[in-house]
Amino acid sequence: MRPAQKSAHFVLYTRPNQLPHARLGVVVAKRFAPRAVTRNTIKRVTRELFRVTALPPIDCVVRLSRPVNSKDQPATTAKLKVELRQELTRLFASQKKAKFPVNPAK
């Protein structure tokens, strides 16, 4: 899969699927979010926004590509959650408008 969209901290990969709904995968590496609380927050926010965004039948993989904080900073803050929501909303919104070719059944 090739990246469909990039933001400051995330890369979104997409591919059409044959199902009537979209599917999501989330990859949050420990080296970019060293605390489990931060990784879980990122996954939770991503899943929440995916559910409320009406996407065409595609497979989406959201990958964290840059560090969001370090062990010196608080694990999660309201500011971090707002920034994550803004970035992810933009990524998913870009796919609502995208045209995907229909693949014949294999």
C-alpha positions, 0 to 999 in steps of 0.5 A: 500500500502506498501512503494516501495522505500524510500529516504532521504525525501520521501517515494514512494508507488506504486500499479499496475492499469488497466489503460494504463497510470500511475497516481500520488498522492502527499502528503506534510504535513505542519509539514514537509514543514511549508511554502505554497511556499515550499509545492507548489514547492515540488508538482510542481517538483514532477509532472514535473518529473512524466510527463517526466518519462515513467512509467508502468501503476501504481498508485504512491503516493509520501509522504514527510516523513521528514522536508525539511526546517524550517520557519527560512530558505528561503522558497525555494532555487535553492539548495533545488530544485536540491536536490528534483529533484535528490531524486525524479528522483531516486525514479521514475527511480527505478519504471521504471525497476520494474516488476509489476504483471498483475492483472485480471480485477475485 
